[in-house]
Structures are given as structure tokens and as C-alpha cells.
Amino acid sequence: MLRGLIAILILANVLAFATSLGAFGPVPSASSREPNHLNRQIHPESLTVRPVSAADAADQAVVGGPAPQAPISTSALPQ
């Protein structure tokens, strides 16, 4: 029983290795099946970097800073 299981596992490993080497043809990720994706990529030379204005930075989270205090008013409860 155990010998059969070991033989099946060794065979599966050999088949996986042969597949990774391309014995059954090229892997699907090796070729460009959808060339339109390459045409839609962003070209880095067309990107521009601009500084963030104060109005845009107001809604940005401050990393590492204290959490803002919520405007909550407190009062004593009546007894």
C-alpha cells in the first residue's frame, strides 16, 4: 500500500518537473495571449509628478501621528 503511494508521488513529481521544462508544450504564461494588455499599459515617460496641495493633503491620513480627537461633549448624568 505504502509502496504504491510512494510510486504515485514520484510519478507525479516527475510529471510536474517535465511540465515545468516544457515537455508538453509552452506554459500559457510564457506567451502573450492577450496582446491588447501590452498596448494599454501606462508609459512611464508620460507620467508627471506634481506636489500635493494643502487642500488635497487635508484628507490624507497622518501615519505615525496621534489619532484625532472626536468633538464629543460630556455632561453629568442626572440621578
C-alpha angles and dihedrals in degrees: 000000000000092000091055092050092050090048091051091049092050090049091049090051092050091050092048091050092049090049092051090052091053100252091145096043132285119321113252093244091058095070132053104248093168108041092173088075089064090052092052096052119118113252111225093215090063094054120097128198119220130178120255113253122227091252092054093045094055094080095043118108117246108230114217095008127116118276113261117257115246115235097246123152120209132207137175117268116240115245 
